Amino acid sequence: MAASSARIGFIMTGFRRAVSESTTAKARYGDDARQSDDPVESYFDSVEDAQAIADERQALLSVERRRFKVTAKAVDDIANLDLTAGVPVAAFVDRQSDANRKMLVSEIIIDLSKQTTTTTLWG
């Protein structure tokens, strides 16, 4: 299949720019945000694809999220966790605000020497 002149021009361009900004996220994270204008290497086929991902990431970061580390004093249940069904999700019960929320299990650390499992919940 022959490449069109538009496609060749797209490929030959050094980099393209897709930016998504939110005053909410900027106020929440301040200086934790990326502070460089240097391009990030990626493999998008179009600027529109890169923009869509930047917008999705911004939407994810614009909502307030909380992170909790939970340590259990056993490893058996976590060691046998079946992750083939997809991303593990935990139910977090917040007794202070009387709200329950589903949270992503973003990290699992099994310490066999201490017989503990630490999970990081995010959401």
Secondary structure, DSSP 8 states (H G I E B T S, - for coil): ----HHHHHHHHSS--------HHHHHHHGGGS----S------SSHHHHHHHHHHHHHHHHS---EEEEEES-SHHHHT---TTSS-EEEEEETTTTEEEEEEEEEEEEETTTTEEEEEEE-
